[in-house]
């Protein structure tokens, strides 16, 4: 059973650069979520897809953040013009519709903005 | 008022003891409740979920939910050093949102 896969696992970038993270959900999971977690905090919801439709976005998701899931399978999260405050672990999760919000996280993508 | 509150700890228990982790939430309409375990530097791992008032047991873990008191807890029996981690409580708010709202987590240390 293949879990949620994320890459790259670690990314160090200079302030102002763009970065993109990719997430491959568990097969047959039609729901995909992005969360962000900083040190000492719980994960914060960013956005959620059901199939290819982006159905919910957090106010945390500024204009510099964009997420896509073009074919309802993998998803990408792009951060433009990165800032030091974007340094965090970006977590992708997936679930099956009707599972009562039981979501399973990938290993996360660590972003460090220097 | 924070939506999901947990004592940040650290909570320290001896090996073999019962560890009790608590969580309160502010949204009275919350329907689903989850406990995740997170080892340092790793991503959260789902260990329990509960939807109805009462207790739910899974191996050494018991989740307890009291909606009237807006309180959910996790008991870990026969605690092992490998249980040392941060435990995150998460709830689904009312209103049809699909997001989970997480607490900051409680750090548990089980001492051999």
Interface residues (C-beta under 8 A of the other chain):
Chain A: X31 X33 X40 X41 X42 X43 X44 X45 X48 X50 X55 X56 X58 X89 X91 X100 X101 X102 X103 X104 X105 X106 X107 X108
Chain B: X4 X8 X32 X34 X36 X42 X43 X44 X45 X46 X49 X51 X88 X90 X92 X97 X98 X99 X100 X101 X102 X103 X104 X105
